[in-house]
Amino acid sequence: MADFGQQVAAHAERYKKRMRAVAKESVQQTVAIAQQPRGEGGRMRVDTGFLRASIAGNVGSMPSGESENPGGAFNYEGTATSVALLKWNPELGETLYIGWVANYSKYRESQDGFLRGSVELWPRTVNEVAQKVKALI
């Protein structure tokens, strides 16, 4: 049987893993809610798909990227924020920035509230994710 100090250390490590997983998955779920098209019950208008495809994530500074739609249709694959989440370490106090770099994203947000709506659900999202993570770890 492990001594008390080892038990406490193992318990603390398990909680750190849970907290990291809850933080990262909660952000991912919030982004998924924001990216949900109106046709599927969300708030984001999707015409060419450029707004959805313009999402970017970065650790430590605001994301950047192509802000002008070069024309045509875009296929959103959801990888931009996943890559940033892999690099993000919330334990170190790093700030994760996620945003849409399309030049009209601010206007669409002010009209449709796709980000605002997903952030308003943050407490519920965190609670749901915490329950799932607790069952796994």
N, CA, C and O atoms as CSV, one atom per row, in Angstrom:
chain,resi,resn,atom,element,x,y,z
A,1,MET,N,N,0.833,-1.180,0.000
A,1,MET,CA,C,0.000,0.000,0.000
A,1,MET,C,C,0.881,1.249,0.000
A,1,MET,O,O,1.856,1.333,0.747
A,2,ALA,N,N,0.524,2.219,-0.850
A,2,ALA,CA,C,1.301,3.442,-0.950
A,2,ALA,C,C,1.123,4.300,0.301
A,2,ALA,O,O,0.080,4.271,0.954
A,3,ASP,N,N,2.161,5.057,0.613
A,3,ASP,CA,C,2.017,5.929,1.776
A,3,ASP,C,C,1.103,7.109,1.436
A,3,ASP,O,O,0.740,7.323,0.280
A,4,PHE,N,N,0.750,7.849,2.452
A,4,PHE,CA,C,-0.216,8.935,2.307
A,4,PHE,C,C,0.227,9.970,1.261
A,4,PHE,O,O,-0.587,10.429,0.460
A,5,GLY,N,N,1.501,10.333,1.269
A,5,GLY,CA,C,2.023,11.324,0.319
A,5,GLY,C,C,1.862,10.871,-1.125
A,5,GLY,O,O,1.513,11.673,-1.992
A,6,GLN,N,N,2.111,9.597,-1.389
A,6,GLN,CA,C,1.960,9.066,-2.750
A,6,GLN,C,C,0.491,9.053,-3.163
A,6,GLN,O,O,0.162,9.324,-4.318
A,7,GLN,N,N,-0.384,8.738,-2.219
A,7,GLN,CA,C,-1.814,8.737,-2.516
A,7,GLN,C,C,-2.300,10.140,-2.859
A,7,GLN,O,O,-3.071,10.323,-3.801
A,8,VAL,N,N,-1.855,11.116,-2.103
A,8,VAL,CA,C,-2.241,12.510,-2.367
A,8,VAL,C,C,-1.703,12.952,-3.728
A,8,VAL,O,O,-2.421,13.596,-4.493
A,9,ALA,N,N,-0.467,12.619,-4.035
A,9,ALA,CA,C,0.133,12.997,-5.319
A,9,ALA,C,C,-0.626,12.360,-6.482
A,9,ALA,O,O,-0.884,13.022,-7.487
A,10,ALA,N,N,-0.983,11.089,-6.355
A,10,ALA,CA,C,-1.736,10.409,-7.413
A,10,ALA,C,C,-3.113,11.036,-7.589
A,10,ALA,O,O,-3.584,11.211,-8.713
A,11,HIS,N,N,-3.747,11.367,-6.488
A,11,HIS,CA,C,-5.069,12.000,-6.523
A,11,HIS,C,C,-4.983,13.379,-7.190
A,11,HIS,O,O,-5.827,13.725,-8.016
A,12,ALA,N,N,-3.968,14.157,-6.830
A,12,ALA,CA,C,-3.785,15.488,-7.415
A,12,ALA,C,C,-3.529,15.394,-8.912
A,12,ALA,O,O,-4.051,16.203,-9.679
A,13,GLU,N,N,-2.739,14.425,-9.333
A,13,GLU,CA,C,-2.453,14.253,-10.763
A,13,GLU,C,C,-3.715,13.886,-11.539
A,13,GLU,O,O,-3.923,14.356,-12.657
A,14,ARG,N,N,-4.543,13.054,-10.947
A,14,ARG,CA,C,-5.810,12.676,-11.584
A,14,ARG,C,C,-6.699,13.913,-11.764
A,14,ARG,O,O,-7.331,14.067,-12.809
A,15,TYR,N,N,-6.756,14.782,-10.774
A,15,TYR,CA,C,-7.555,16.002,-10.881
A,15,TYR,C,C,-6.984,16.961,-11.921
A,15,TYR,O,O,-7.745,17.618,-12.632
A,16,LYS,N,N,-5.667,17.050,-12.022
A,16,LYS,CA,C,-5.059,17.901,-13.051
A,16,LYS,C,C,-5.434,17.415,-14.448
A,16,LYS,O,O,-5.755,18.216,-15.326
A,17,LYS,N,N,-5.391,16.113,-14.647
A,17,LYS,CA,C,-5.785,15.549,-15.943
A,17,LYS,C,C,-7.242,15.877,-16.245
A,17,LYS,O,O,-7.582,16.244,-17.369
A,18,ARG,N,N,-8.089,15.743,-15.249
A,18,ARG,CA,C,-9.514,16.067,-15.435
A,18,ARG,C,C,-9.696,17.533,-15.795
A,18,ARG,O,O,-10.451,17.862,-16.710
A,19,MET,N,N,-9.005,18.417,-15.076
A,19,MET,CA,C,-9.159,19.851,-15.335
A,19,MET,C,C,-8.695,20.212,-16.744
A,19,MET,O,O,-9.357,20.981,-17.440
A,20,ARG,N,N,-7.560,19.658,-17.162
A,20,ARG,CA,C,-7.074,19.916,-18.529
A,20,ARG,C,C,-8.083,19.435,-19.553
A,20,ARG,O,O,-8.412,20.147,-20.501
A,21,ALA,N,N,-8.567,18.227,-19.355
A,21,ALA,CA,C,-9.529,17.650,-20.305
A,21,ALA,C,C,-10.818,18.451,-20.332
A,21,ALA,O,O,-11.369,18.682,-21.408
A,22,VAL,N,N,-11.309,18.878,-19.188
A,22,VAL,CA,C,-12.549,19.668,-19.137
A,22,VAL,C,C,-12.343,21.009,-19.827
A,22,VAL,O,O,-13.203,21.445,-20.593
A,23,ALA,N,N,-11.230,21.661,-19.570
A,23,ALA,CA,C,-10.971,22.966,-20.192
A,23,ALA,C,C,-10.924,22.847,-21.716
A,23,ALA,O,O,-11.579,23.614,-22.422
A,24,LYS,N,N,-10.155,21.895,-22.215
A,24,LYS,CA,C,-9.994,21.760,-23.659
A,24,LYS,C,C,-11.279,21.311,-24.346
A,24,LYS,O,O,-11.643,21.858,-25.387
A,25,GLU,N,N,-11.960,20.343,-23.789
A,25,GLU,CA,C,-13.186,19.851,-24.417
A,25,GLU,C,C,-14.310,20.886,-24.326
A,25,GLU,O,O,-15.136,20.976,-25.234
A,26,SER,N,N,-14.351,21.658,-23.259
A,26,SER,CA,C,-15.372,22.706,-23.136
A,26,SER,C,C,-15.184,23.781,-24.200
A,26,SER,O,O,-16.154,24.262,-24.785
A,27,VAL,N,N,-13.938,24.153,-24.444
A,27,VAL,CA,C,-13.664,25.127,-25.505
A,27,VAL,C,C,-14.075,24.544,-26.857
A,27,VAL,O,O,-14.709,25.225,-27.663
A,28,GLN,N,N,-13.715,23.294,-27.100
A,28,GLN,CA,C,-14.060,22.653,-28.371
A,28,GLN,C,C,-15.569,22.596,-28.569
A,28,GLN,O,O,-16.056,22.847,-29.672
A,29,GLN,N,N,-16.313,22.271,-27.521
A,29,GLN,CA,C,-17.772,22.215,-27.617
A,29,GLN,C,C,-18.370,23.602,-27.855
A,29,GLN,O,O,-19.319,23.746,-28.626
A,30,THR,N,N,-17.815,24.621,-27.194
A,30,THR,CA,C,-18.301,25.991,-27.371
A,30,THR,C,C,-18.091,26.446,-28.808
A,30,THR,O,O,-18.964,27.089,-29.392
A,31,VAL,N,N,-16.949,26.118,-29.373
A,31,VAL,CA,C,-16.679,26.456,-30.779
A,31,VAL,C,C,-17.643,25.706,-31.693
A,31,VAL,O,O,-18.156,26.282,-32.652
A,32,ALA,N,N,-17.892,24.447,-31.411
A,32,ALA,CA,C,-18.816,23.664,-32.238
A,32,ALA,C,C,-20.219,24.270,-32.216
A,32,ALA,O,O,-20.900,24.301,-33.241
A,33,ILE,N,N,-20.647,24.747,-31.059
A,33,ILE,CA,C,-21.959,25.392,-30.962
A,33,ILE,C,C,-21.968,26.677,-31.779
A,33,ILE,O,O,-22.930,26.943,-32.500
A,34,ALA,N,N,-20.909,27.477,-31.676
A,34,ALA,CA,C,-20.828,28.735,-32.424
A,34,ALA,C,C,-20.809,28.485,-33.933
A,34,ALA,O,O,-21.375,29.264,-34.700
A,35,GLN,N,N,-20.168,27.415,-34.350
A,35,GLN,CA,C,-20.020,27.113,-35.778
A,35,GLN,C,C,-21.250,26.431,-36.389
A,35,GLN,O,O,-21.302,26.221,-37.601
A,36,GLN,N,N,-22.222,26.090,-35.572
A,36,GLN,CA,C,-23.383,25.360,-36.081
A,36,GLN,C,C,-24.206,26.254,-37.016
A,36,GLN,O,O,-24.629,27.338,-36.615
A,37,PRO,N,N,-24.435,25.814,-38.250
A,37,PRO,CA,C,-25.182,26.622,-39.216
A,37,PRO,C,C,-26.656,26.788,-38.829
A,37,PRO,O,O,-27.227,25.963,-38.116
A,38,ARG,N,N,-27.240,27.857,-39.311
A,38,ARG,CA,C,-28.663,28.101,-39.055
A,38,ARG,C,C,-29.535,26.942,-39.520
A,38,ARG,O,O,-30.518,26.598,-38.864
A,39,GLY,N,N,-29.186,26.355,-40.622
A,39,GLY,CA,C,-29.962,25.244,-41.162
A,39,GLY,C,C,-29.971,24.014,-40.259
A,39,GLY,O,O,-30.809,23.126,-40.415
A,40,GLU,N,N,-29.033,23.971,-39.315
A,40,GLU,CA,C,-28.944,22.849,-38.374
A,40,GLU,C,C,-29.288,23.286,-36.957
A,40,GLU,O,O,-28.955,22.598,-35.992
A,41,GLY,N,N,-29.958,24.435,-36.831
A,41,GLY,CA,C,-30.401,24.905,-35.522
A,41,GLY,C,C,-29.467,25.887,-34.842
A,41,GLY,O,O,-29.738,26.313,-33.720
A,42,GLY,N,N,-28.375,26.257,-35.491
A,42,GLY,CA,C,-27.417,27.196,-34.903
A,42,GLY,C,C,-27.720,28.623,-35.300
A,42,GLY,O,O,-28.799,28.921,-35.811
A,43,ARG,N,N,-26.768,29.501,-35.064
A,43,ARG,CA,C,-26.942,30.923,-35.343
A,43,ARG,C,C,-26.074,31.427,-36.493
A,43,ARG,O,O,-26.242,32.564,-36.934
A,44,MET,N,N,-25.153,30.606,-36.985
A,44,MET,CA,C,-24.230,31.087,-38.014
A,44,MET,C,C,-24.827,30.922,-39.404
A,44,MET,O,O,-25.256,29.838,-39.799
A,45,ARG,N,N,-24.839,32.031,-40.130
A,45,ARG,CA,C,-25.291,31.981,-41.525
A,45,ARG,C,C,-24.171,31.386,-42.372
A,45,ARG,O,O,-23.003,31.745,-42.223
A,46,VAL,N,N,-24.542,30.483,-43.252
A,46,VAL,CA,C,-23.546,29.860,-44.122
A,46,VAL,C,C,-24.009,30.028,-45.563
A,46,VAL,O,O,-25.008,29.443,-45.980
A,47,ASP,N,N,-23.273,30.831,-46.311
A,47,ASP,CA,C,-23.562,31.019,-47.727
A,47,ASP,C,C,-22.469,30.310,-48.525
A,47,ASP,O,O,-22.713,29.278,-49.152
A,48,THR,N,N,-21.270,30.874,-48.494
A,48,THR,CA,C,-20.145,30.233,-49.178
A,48,THR,C,C,-19.353,29.334,-48.228
A,48,THR,O,O,-18.610,28.461,-48.677
A,49,GLY,N,N,-19.506,29.539,-46.930
A,49,GLY,CA,C,-18.751,28.779,-45.946
A,49,GLY,C,C,-17.458,29.462,-45.524
A,49,GLY,O,O,-16.714,28.923,-44.704
A,50,PHE,N,N,-17.178,30.652,-46.076
A,50,PHE,CA,C,-15.926,31.332,-45.757
A,50,PHE,C,C,-15.855,31.741,-44.290
A,50,PHE,O,O,-14.798,31.628,-43.671
A,51,LEU,N,N,-16.958,32.211,-43.729
A,51,LEU,CA,C,-16.941,32.609,-42.318
A,51,LEU,C,C,-16.581,31.420,-41.433
A,51,LEU,O,O,-15.716,31.535,-40.565
A,52,ARG,N,N,-17.222,30.301,-41.640
A,52,ARG,CA,C,-16.903,29.096,-40.846
A,52,ARG,C,C,-15.450,28.673,-41.047
A,52,ARG,O,O,-14.765,28.294,-40.097
A,53,ALA,N,N,-14.994,28.743,-42.283
A,53,ALA,CA,C,-13.627,28.317,-42.592
A,53,ALA,C,C,-12.580,29.299,-42.065
A,53,ALA,O,O,-11.402,28.955,-41.963
A,54,SER,N,N,-13.007,30.523,-41.729
A,54,SER,CA,C,-12.036,31.533,-41.291
A,54,SER,C,C,-11.710,31.437,-39.800
A,54,SER,O,O,-10.930,32.243,-39.294
A,55,ILE,N,N,-12.283,30.482,-39.097
A,55,ILE,CA,C,-11.977,30.350,-37.671
A,55,ILE,C,C,-10.512,29.973,-37.504
A,55,ILE,O,O,-9.957,29.171,-38.255
A,56,ALA,N,N,-9.909,30.584,-36.487
A,56,ALA,CA,C,-8.504,30.314,-36.211
A,56,ALA,C,C,-8.285,30.352,-34.707
A,56,ALA,O,O,-9.026,31.009,-33.976
A,57,GLY,N,N,-7.283,29.657,-34.263
A,57,GLY,CA,C,-6.930,29.656,-32.855
A,57,GLY,C,C,-5.439,29.875,-32.706
A,57,GLY,O,O,-4.649,29.494,-33.570
A,58,ASN,N,N,-5.065,30.495,-31.595
A,58,ASN,CA,C,-3.657,30.756,-31.350
A,58,ASN,C,C,-3.435,30.863,-29.848
A,58,ASN,O,O,-4.302,31.348,-29.122
A,59,VAL,N,N,-2.307,30.423,-29.395
A,59,VAL,CA,C,-1.952,30.524,-27.988
A,59,VAL,C,C,-1.102,31.778,-27.795
A,59,VAL,O,O,-0.062,31.926,-28.436
A,60,GLY,N,N,-1.538,32.674,-26.920
A,60,GLY,CA,C,-0.752,33.845,-26.566
A,60,GLY,C,C,-1.039,35.108,-27.339
A,60,GLY,O,O,-0.671,36.189,-26.878
A,61,SER,N,N,-1.674,35.030,-28.488
A,61,SER,CA,C,-2.005,36.236,-29.254
A,61,SER,C,C,-3.200,35.943,-30.157
A,61,SER,O,O,-3.548,34.791,-30.415
A,62,MET,N,N,-3.808,37.013,-30.623
A,62,MET,CA,C,-4.986,36.869,-31.478
A,62,MET,C,C,-4.614,36.126,-32.761
A,62,MET,O,O,-3.521,36.317,-33.294
A,63,PRO,N,N,-5.512,35.288,-33.253
A,63,PRO,CA,C,-5.231,34.571,-34.505
A,63,PRO,C,C,-5.316,35.514,-35.699
A,63,PRO,O,O,-5.953,36.566,-35.647
A,64,SER,N,N,-4.666,35.109,-36.755
A,64,SER,CA,C,-4.725,35.884,-37.994
A,64,SER,C,C,-4.858,34.911,-39.155
A,64,SER,O,O,-4.679,33.703,-38.998
A,65,GLY,N,N,-5.168,35.444,-40.294
A,65,GLY,CA,C,-5.313,34.615,-41.476
A,65,GLY,C,C,-5.947,35.412,-42.602
A,65,GLY,O,O,-6.080,36.633,-42.516
A,66,GLU,N,N,-6.330,34.721,-43.643
A,66,GLU,CA,C,-6.943,35.336,-44.815
A,66,GLU,C,C,-8.300,35.920,-44.424
A,66,GLU,O,O,-9.186,35.193,-43.973
A,67,SER,N,N,-8.460,37.240,-44.598
A,67,SER,CA,C,-9.712,37.881,-44.198
A,67,SER,C,C,-10.630,38.165,-45.378
A,67,SER,O,O,-11.817,38.424,-45.186
A,68,GLU,N,N,-10.110,38.122,-46.573
A,68,GLU,CA,C,-10.906,38.392,-47.777
A,68,GLU,C,C,-11.309,37.083,-48.436
A,68,GLU,O,O,-10.491,36.180,-48.611
A,69,ASN,N,N,-12.563,36.997,-48.793
A,69,ASN,CA,C,-13.063,35.804,-49.483
A,69,ASN,C,C,-12.591,35.843,-50.932
A,69,ASN,O,O,-12.995,36.730,-51.685
A,70,PRO,N,N,-11.746,34.901,-51.334
A,70,PRO,CA,C,-11.260,34.893,-52.713
A,70,PRO,C,C,-12.303,34.389,-53.703
A,70,PRO,O,O,-12.060,34.385,-54.910
A,71,GLY,N,N,-13.455,33.966,-53.206
A,71,GLY,CA,C,-14.527,33.484,-54.075
A,71,GLY,C,C,-14.638,31.981,-54.041
A,71,GLY,O,O,-13.687,31.275,-53.703
A,72,GLY,N,N,-15.810,31.504,-54.395
A,72,GLY,CA,C,-16.042,30.070,-54.400
A,72,GLY,C,C,-16.610,29.588,-53.081
A,72,GLY,O,O,-16.878,30.370,-52.170
A,73,ALA,N,N,-16.785,28.293,-53.005
A,73,ALA,CA,C,-17.336,27.671,-51.801
A,73,ALA,C,C,-16.202,27.113,-50.949
A,73,ALA,O,O,-15.157,26.720,-51.467
A,74,PHE,N,N,-16.419,27.083,-49.646
A,74,PHE,CA,C,-15.412,26.617,-48.707
A,74,PHE,C,C,-15.960,25.456,-47.910
A,74,PHE,O,O,-17.137,25.424,-47.550
A,75,ASN,N,N,-15.093,24.515,-47.644
A,75,ASN,CA,C,-15.472,23.353,-46.853
A,75,ASN,C,C,-14.844,23.496,-45.474
A,75,ASN,O,O,-13.620,23.487,-45.341
A,76,TYR,N,N,-15.671,23.626,-44.460
A,76,TYR,CA,C,-15.183,23.747,-43.089
A,76,TYR,C,C,-14.839,22.364,-42.568
A,76,TYR,O,O,-15.653,21.444,-42.642
A,77,GLU,N,N,-13.624,22.218,-42.037
A,77,GLU,CA,C,-13.207,20.923,-41.517
A,77,GLU,C,C,-12.947,20.941,-40.021
A,77,GLU,O,O,-12.710,19.886,-39.434
A,78,GLY,N,N,-12.983,22.113,-39.381
A,78,GLY,CA,C,-12.873,22.185,-37.931
A,78,GLY,C,C,-11.518,21.895,-37.333
A,78,GLY,O,O,-11.441,21.563,-36.150
A,79,THR,N,N,-10.445,22.005,-38.096
A,79,THR,CA,C,-9.126,21.644,-37.562
A,79,THR,C,C,-8.376,22.821,-36.953
A,79,THR,O,O,-7.458,22.612,-36.160
A,80,ALA,N,N,-8.736,24.035,-37.298
A,80,ALA,CA,C,-7.973,25.199,-36.831
A,80,ALA,C,C,-7.944,25.305,-35.321
A,80,ALA,O,O,-6.888,25.555,-34.739
A,81,THR,N,N,-9.069,25.122,-34.683
A,81,THR,CA,C,-9.098,25.240,-33.229
A,81,THR,C,C,-8.534,23.998,-32.560
A,81,THR,O,O,-7.979,24.091,-31.464
A,82,SER,N,N,-8.660,22.850,-33.187
A,82,SER,CA,C,-8.122,21.621,-32.604
A,82,SER,C,C,-6.605,21.694,-32.470
A,82,SER,O,O,-6.045,21.244,-31.471
A,83,VAL,N,N,-5.947,22.255,-33.465
A,83,VAL,CA,C,-4.487,22.385,-33.430
A,83,VAL,C,C,-4.087,23.322,-32.300
A,83,VAL,O,O,-3.140,23.037,-31.567
A,84,ALA,N,N,-4.794,24.437,-32.149
A,84,ALA,CA,C,-4.478,25.382,-31.074
A,84,ALA,C,C,-4.715,24.749,-29.712
A,84,ALA,O,O,-3.949,24.983,-28.778
A,85,LEU,N,N,-5.764,23.953,-29.591
A,85,LEU,CA,C,-6.052,23.301,-28.313
A,85,LEU,C,C,-4.957,22.317,-27.923
A,85,LEU,O,O,-4.661,22.153,-26.739
A,86,LEU,N,N,-4.358,21.666,-28.903
A,86,LEU,CA,C,-3.269,20.729,-28.605
A,86,LEU,C,C,-2.067,21.450,-28.001
A,86,LEU,O,O,-1.386,20.907,-27.130
A,87,LYS,N,N,-1.808,22.666,-28.460
A,87,LYS,CA,C,-0.666,23.435,-27.979
A,87,LYS,C,C,-0.947,24.142,-26.653
A,87,LYS,O,O,-0.016,24.501,-25.931
A,88,TRP,N,N,-2.217,24.340,-26.333
A,88,TRP,CA,C,-2.611,25.126,-25.166
A,88,TRP,C,C,-2.429,24.345,-23.878
A,88,TRP,O,O,-2.868,23.199,-23.774
A,89,ASN,N,N,-1.779,24.963,-22.890
A,89,ASN,CA,C,-1.622,24.355,-21.575
A,89,ASN,C,C,-2.247,25.278,-20.537
A,89,ASN,O,O,-1.600,26.221,-20.081
A,90,PRO,N,N,-3.509,25.016,-20.156
A,90,PRO,CA,C,-4.189,25.917,-19.219
A,90,PRO,C,C,-3.532,25.960,-17.837
A,90,PRO,O,O,-3.705,26.937,-17.108
A,91,GLU,N,N,-2.788,24.926,-17.468
A,91,GLU,CA,C,-2.117,24.917,-16.163
A,91,GLU,C,C,-1.056,26.000,-16.060
A,91,GLU,O,O,-0.795,26.513,-14.972
A,92,LEU,N,N,-0.450,26.349,-17.174
A,92,LEU,CA,C,0.590,27.375,-17.170
A,92,LEU,C,C,0.009,28.780,-17.256
A,92,LEU,O,O,0.757,29.758,-17.274
A,93,GLY,N,N,-1.296,28.889,-17.308
A,93,GLY,CA,C,-1.937,30.190,-17.391
A,93,GLY,C,C,-1.888,30.794,-18.784
A,93,GLY,O,O,-2.087,31.997,-18.948
A,94,GLU,N,N,-1.627,29.971,-19.783
A,94,GLU,CA,C,-1.581,30.464,-21.158
A,94,GLU,C,C,-2.988,30.876,-21.607
A,94,GLU,O,O,-3.982,30.247,-21.243
A,95,THR,N,N,-3.044,31.928,-22.394
A,95,THR,CA,C,-4.315,32.397,-22.921
A,95,THR,C,C,-4.520,31.820,-24.311
A,95,THR,O,O,-3.639,31.889,-25.168
A,96,LEU,N,N,-5.682,31.258,-24.516
A,96,LEU,CA,C,-6.042,30.708,-25.816
A,96,LEU,C,C,-7.005,31.672,-26.489
A,96,LEU,O,O,-8.043,32.016,-25.923
A,97,TYR,N,N,-6.669,32.102,-27.676
A,97,TYR,CA,C,-7.524,33.007,-28.443
A,97,TYR,C,C,-8.125,32.239,-29.608
A,97,TYR,O,O,-7.415,31.549,-30.340
A,98,ILE,N,N,-9.424,32.359,-29.775
A,98,ILE,CA,C,-10.113,31.747,-30.906
A,98,ILE,C,C,-11.009,32.806,-31.515
A,98,ILE,O,O,-11.720,33.516,-30.803
A,99,GLY,N,N,-10.973,32.908,-32.823
A,99,GLY,CA,C,-11.803,33.912,-33.482
A,99,GLY,C,C,-11.953,33.639,-34.963
A,99,GLY,O,O,-11.318,32.742,-35.518
A,100,TRP,N,N,-12.792,34.419,-35.581
A,100,TRP,CA,C,-13.046,34.321,-37.013
A,100,TRP,C,C,-12.367,35.502,-37.664
A,100,TRP,O,O,-12.606,36.647,-37.278
A,101,VAL,N,N,-11.529,35.246,-38.639
A,101,VAL,CA,C,-10.728,36.307,-39.244
A,101,VAL,C,C,-11.353,36.878,-40.508
A,101,VAL,O,O,-10.789,37.796,-41.103
A,102,ALA,N,N,-12.485,36.369,-40.930
A,102,ALA,CA,C,-13.169,36.946,-42.093
A,102,ALA,C,C,-13.466,38.411,-41.804
A,102,ALA,O,O,-13.864,38.764,-40.694
A,103,ASN,N,N,-13.270,39.261,-42.809
A,103,ASN,CA,C,-13.431,40.699,-42.595
A,103,ASN,C,C,-14.850,41.104,-42.183
A,103,ASN,O,O,-15.033,42.201,-41.655
A,104,TYR,N,N,-15.832,40.278,-42.400
A,104,TYR,CA,C,-17.199,40.608,-42.026
A,104,TYR,C,C,-17.680,39.848,-40.792
A,104,TYR,O,O,-18.869,39.875,-40.471
A,105,SER,N,N,-16.769,39.175,-40.102
A,105,SER,CA,C,-17.174,38.356,-38.955
A,105,SER,C,C,-17.758,39.200,-37.818
A,105,SER,O,O,-18.694,38.759,-37.150
A,106,LYS,N,N,-17.226,40.401,-37.586
A,106,LYS,CA,C,-17.764,41.256,-36.523
A,106,LYS,C,C,-19.209,41.655,-36.834
A,106,LYS,O,O,-20.063,41.672,-35.948
A,107,TYR,N,N,-19.464,41.969,-38.082
A,107,TYR,CA,C,-20.823,42.346,-38.481
A,107,TYR,C,C,-21.777,41.168,-38.299
A,107,TYR,O,O,-22.871,41.331,-37.758
A,108,ARG,N,N,-21.370,39.991,-38.747
A,108,ARG,CA,C,-22.231,38.808,-38.614
A,108,ARG,C,C,-22.472,38.479,-37.137
A,108,ARG,O,O,-23.581,38.103,-36.755
A,109,GLU,N,N,-21.431,38.622,-36.308
A,109,GLU,CA,C,-21.601,38.370,-34.881
A,109,GLU,C,C,-22.582,39.363,-34.265
A,109,GLU,O,O,-23.429,38.982,-33.458
A,110,SER,N,N,-22.469,40.627,-34.643
A,110,SER,CA,C,-23.384,41.622,-34.064
A,110,SER,C,C,-24.819,41.388,-34.518
A,110,SER,O,O,-25.752,41.690,-33.774
A,111,GLN,N,N,-25.014,40.860,-35.717
A,111,GLN,CA,C,-26.361,40.595,-36.225
A,111,GLN,C,C,-26.924,39.260,-35.735
A,111,GLN,O,O,-28.104,39.167,-35.398
A,112,ASP,N,N,-26.084,38.235,-35.697
A,112,ASP,CA,C,-26.561,36.872,-35.438
A,112,ASP,C,C,-26.207,36.333,-34.058
A,112,ASP,O,O,-26.910,35.465,-33.540
A,113,GLY,N,N,-25.142,36.825,-33.459
A,113,GLY,CA,C,-24.751,36.388,-32.127
A,113,GLY,C,C,-24.334,34.931,-32.025
A,113,GLY,O,O,-24.608,34.279,-31.018
A,114,PHE,N,N,-23.671,34.408,-33.060
A,114,PHE,CA,C,-23.271,32.995,-33.021
A,114,PHE,C,C,-22.268,32.726,-31.899
A,114,PHE,O,O,-22.351,31.688,-31.243
A,115,LEU,N,N,-21.328,33.637,-31.665
A,115,LEU,CA,C,-20.375,33.462,-30.577
A,115,LEU,C,C,-21.036,33.750,-29.233
A,115,LEU,O,O,-20.897,32.979,-28.284
A,116,ARG,N,N,-21.743,34.848,-29.164
A,116,ARG,CA,C,-22.414,35.227,-27.925
A,116,ARG,C,C,-23.331,34.104,-27.432
A,116,ARG,O,O,-23.349,33.784,-26.243
A,117,GLY,N,N,-24.080,33.517,-28.344
A,117,GLY,CA,C,-24.987,32.426,-27.982
A,117,GLY,C,C,-24.263,31.215,-27.430
A,117,GLY,O,O,-24.735,30.586,-26.483
A,118,SER,N,N,-23.122,30.884,-28.012
A,118,SER,CA,C,-22.383,29.716,-27.528
A,118,SER,C,C,-21.713,29.995,-26.191
A,118,SER,O,O,-21.628,29.106,-25.344
A,119,VAL,N,N,-21.240,31.214,-25.995
A,119,VAL,CA,C,-20.591,31.565,-24.733
A,119,VAL,C,C,-21.615,31.637,-23.601
A,119,VAL,O,O,-21.290,31.333,-22.454
A,120,GLU,N,N,-22.829,32.031,-23.911
A,120,GLU,CA,C,-23.877,32.059,-22.884
A,120,GLU,C,C,-24.154,30.660,-22.335
A,120,GLU,O,O,-24.631,30.515,-21.210
A,121,LEU,N,N,-23.857,29.646,-23.118
A,121,LEU,CA,C,-24.059,28.258,-22.694
A,121,LEU,C,C,-22.839,27.680,-21.969
A,121,LEU,O,O,-22.842,26.505,-21.603
A,122,TRP,N,N,-21.803,28.489,-21.761
A,122,TRP,CA,C,-20.550,28.023,-21.177
A,122,TRP,C,C,-20.740,27.260,-19.873
A,122,TRP,O,O,-20.198,26.161,-19.754
A,123,PRO,N,N,-21.479,27.773,-18.879
A,123,PRO,CA,C,-21.623,27.011,-17.628
A,123,PRO,C,C,-22.234,25.617,-17.845
A,123,PRO,O,O,-21.787,24.636,-17.250
A,124,ARG,N,N,-23.242,25.546,-18.688
A,124,ARG,CA,C,-23.870,24.252,-18.971
A,124,ARG,C,C,-22.894,23.325,-19.692
A,124,ARG,O,O,-22.807,22.137,-19.381
A,125,THR,N,N,-22.168,23.877,-20.648
A,125,THR,CA,C,-21.199,23.088,-21.407
A,125,THR,C,C,-20.134,22.512,-20.480
A,125,THR,O,O,-19.811,21.327,-20.562
A,126,VAL,N,N,-19.595,23.339,-19.607
A,126,VAL,CA,C,-18.552,22.878,-18.683
A,126,VAL,C,C,-19.100,21.781,-17.771
A,126,VAL,O,O,-18.430,20.774,-17.543
A,127,ASN,N,N,-20.304,21.969,-17.254
A,127,ASN,CA,C,-20.895,20.948,-16.375
A,127,ASN,C,C,-21.073,19.617,-17.099
A,127,ASN,O,O,-20.760,18.561,-16.548
A,128,GLU,N,N,-21.576,19.666,-18.330
A,128,GLU,CA,C,-21.769,18.434,-19.092
A,128,GLU,C,C,-20.446,17.741,-19.377
A,128,GLU,O,O,-20.325,16.526,-19.220
A,129,VAL,N,N,-19.454,18.521,-19.798
A,129,VAL,CA,C,-18.143,17.951,-20.108
A,129,VAL,C,C,-17.499,17.395,-18.833
A,129,VAL,O,O,-16.888,16.327,-18.865
A,130,ALA,N,N,-17.631,18.110,-17.718
A,130,ALA,CA,C,-17.045,17.631,-16.465
A,130,ALA,C,C,-17.610,16.284,-16.053
A,130,ALA,O,O,-16.879,15.428,-15.556
A,131,GLN,N,N,-18.901,16.092,-16.255
A,131,GLN,CA,C,-19.514,14.812,-15.908
A,131,GLN,C,C,-18.958,13.689,-16.790
A,131,GLN,O,O,-18.684,12.592,-16.303
A,132,LYS,N,N,-18.796,13.964,-18.075
A,132,LYS,CA,C,-18.254,12.963,-18.995
A,132,LYS,C,C,-16.806,12.620,-18.647
A,132,LYS,O,O,-16.423,11.450,-18.614
A,133,VAL,N,N,-16.012,13.655,-18.390
A,133,VAL,CA,C,-14.593,13.451,-18.086
A,133,VAL,C,C,-14.436,12.708,-16.764
A,133,VAL,O,O,-13.571,11.841,-16.637
A,134,LYS,N,N,-15.258,13.038,-15.793
A,134,LYS,CA,C,-15.178,12.367,-14.490
A,134,LYS,C,C,-15.419,10.872,-14.649
A,134,LYS,O,O,-14.791,10.059,-13.971
A,135,ALA,N,N,-16.319,10.519,-15.535
A,135,ALA,CA,C,-16.609,9.098,-15.763
A,135,ALA,C,C,-15.446,8.392,-16.479
A,135,ALA,O,O,-15.252,7.187,-16.314
A,136,LEU,N,N,-14.675,9.151,-17.275
A,136,LEU,CA,C,-13.578,8.551,-18.034
A,136,LEU,C,C,-12.263,8.464,-17.260
A,136,LEU,O,O,-11.524,7.487,-17.379
A,137,ILE,N,N,-11.983,9.501,-16.465
A,137,ILE,CA,C,-10.686,9.561,-15.770
A,137,ILE,C,C,-10.892,9.252,-14.302
A,137,ILE,O,O,-9.932,9.248,-13.531
